[in-house]
Amino acid sequence: MGLFLDSLQKHWRKCAIFLFLFLVVAMVVTTVISKMYQFWDVGSDSYFDRLKGDGWEFQRGAATVAQDQFGDQFSSVRYLWQGWKPADSMWFYTTTQGSDLLPYDFFMALEKPNSSEPFRSNENLNNYHYLPQKATISNPDALPVGFVKDTYKSHDYLGFTCAACHTGQVNYRGIGMRIDGGPAGSDMVSFLQDLATAVWTVRTDSGGTRARFVKKVMDRGHYASEKEVVDDLQKYAQRLSMYNTINHSETPYGYARLDAFGRIYNRVLEHIVTQKELKQQLDLTVADLVKAGTLTQDDVDRIQKEQSGDVLSDNQRDHLVLRLSQALPLKALLKMSEKIFNRPDAPVSYPFLWDIPQHDYVQWNGIGANAGLGSIGRNTGEAIGVFGTLDWAEEPGTSLSSFISGQGIHATHISFKSSINVHNLRLIEDRLNLLESPQWPQDILPPIDKDREVRGERLFTTYCESCHTRVKRDDPKRRIVAHMSRLNDVGTDKKMAQNAATYTGLSGILRNQYVTAGPGDVLIDERAPVAALLTKATLSVVATPENKNFVRRVYQWVYDLVAEQLTNKIKPSLKHGDYDPDTMADPYASLLAYKGRSLNGIWATAPYLHNGSVPTLYDLLLPKKTDADPRSGEYRPDEFRVGSREFDPVKVGLKSSGYEGFTFDTRRAGNSNAGHEYGARDRKLPNGDTEKALTKDQRNDLLEYLKSL
């Protein structure tokens, strides 16, 4: 018996060693293949025409624009050295994260309303400031930067990559300077609204427009019948319309801004709500509208009939509210939306991505910790917001994923399967480790005045350095400590931070689960902070392997989780700065603050402040006018134009007047340009001394130094 047990132990040891070696080899092979793929595409045939030096000025497939609706034009595109080779940029532009906005064939066949011009034409998409591209190996259909084909469950969809919101461009005298990782200048809201209109136009047309569309889609060979095309037209027309209805904001966003958190919050709330909760909210909505006399008896009878049908009986999480909208009159739908969702009415500028992996905390209010699996969770939340398909459903039994995500062992569990490509999200974060901030291009823009720069550096030390850390942009060991300032201290618009910390929603399928918040774990109640619900949902998605073959799914899942833990050099730490810390009674108190981050590359990231309410750096060094101020002084503009990419090298920002762009009105809710007046006004210091406001000459000195960062 002893010999048998000894033999069995040796056999199992051999099996364990073999399994370990197999996993190691598999991970190495996966890594090598992924690295090779990243450097496969080097752009279009004209790509090599601009080869200079080490090749960092490659066009990377960029197309030019003769003239847009704001009078801008660029006849050439230049890339500034940011640590990425051309293939890195191309890979970043075209690597899917699992975003599925609508069927890919629909996007390729869709026309602008009342026109035969393709909706996807470079001219049309440039109107929303999506950057045009030529056809390349990885982008054969010449989609703009950040648009990509994603395949999920054997169907192709149009989706967004990270680059759609995090690739910028500024123009100067006909030269377009493409900024990798820079804030996009796009107007995503208008794009989505116009896309919904275009799809609805085809759906409701009974003539040539619809016939052309159906034929183009059928010719692509992925639909078996015209009926399937028409059925999907109905579904996606309603889906896009419902998305725009849910996310309506009384504060227009315009160009270069998005309330990403508000929209992510609403997508989570839509997909976790239960049928029981929907019915309760519907009953309350009907009662309110009947009492107000705005619902007829026919409306009530129709709603009650739908409740007894299939609309509220489906166990699937995906687009429950959408299906309910098909059965409700508009007034009931809008009223019910108010009970379930929160208004995404705090648009902010797209953050720039250089130094993001080196930060301890990210996002404007420091809501995202970068330690451990933090970066994967952050990126997963972003992918939820940009139309990842969320096939969340209740299933019998338990699973390893549900156990890891904290659901425990029960007779049923919630499966968080989705289209979100966690593996690619980790690779993207890994690639961002190499990204550096762009330096002021003195061969394109006017050279920096060195004397002013020296004087400005001394002013930076006095007025800025306590909150904005200086870093060496190309130091591989650099770390960025986010300095947090409570809302009342910094004085800028509070709405974004307040929404993130205080918005609540129905917990649905996440009820009675635990989530880490502040200094401990919080039990999720029937209504809970959406920040907690988002944290739990992203953890559950990360814990769920992707929709691939079993072997690849398992080893890639294990590899991503282990690799992120081992390679992430950011460890858990306390936040720095002057803020109200989280407590057991208020686990999200620290979110009521904004962070001051390093300012390297700040010249290429206009407009300024977290909500984009100040057009140039020079304006940021001015005070906001109050009733007590003399009319003759220099102040931040209360209204300016947004949309032009033309760069102003004197004030350091984008052209903000003299054209018919989007009007940014700082008097609207969420748009305040107040606060952050360090150096703009005399300020009492804690030691009793007075820090004098900068003179105009000093402002120009400091501005010259900021250009150099």
Secondary structure, 3 states (H helix, E strand, C coil): CHHHHHHHHHHHHHHHHHHHHHHHHHHHHHHHHHHHHHCCCCCCHHHHHHCCCCCCCCCCCECCECCCCCCCCECEEEECCCCCCHHHHHHHHHCCCCECCEEHHHHHHCECCCCCCECCCHHHHHHCCCCCECCCCCCCCCCCCCEEEEEECCEEEEEECHHHCCEEEEEECCEEEEEECCCCCCCHHHHHHHHHHHHHHHHHCCCHHHHHHHHHHHHCCCCCCHHHHHHHHHHHHHHHHHHHHHCCCCCCCCCCEECHHHHHHHHHHHHHCCHHHHHHHHHHHHHHHHHHCCCCHHHHHHHHHHHCCCCCCCCECCCHHHHHHCCCCHHHHHHHHHHHCCCCCCCEECCCCCCCCCECEECCCCCEECCCCHHHHHHHHHHHHCCECEEEEEEECCCHHHHHCCCCCCCEEEEEEECCCHHHHHHHHHHHCCCCCCCCCCCCCCCCCHHHHHHHHHHHHHHCCCCCCCCCCCCCCCCECCEEEEHHHHCCCCHHHHHHHHCEEECHHHCCCEEEECCEEEECCCEEEHHHHHHHHHHHHHCCCCCCCHHHHHHHHHHHHHHHHHHCCCCCCCCEEECCCCCCCCCCHHHCEEEECCCCCHHHCCCECCCCCECEHHHHCCCCCCCCCCCCCCCCCCEEEECCCEEECCCCEECCCCCCCEEEECCCCCCCCCCCCECCECEECCCCCEECCCCHHHHHHHHHHHHHC
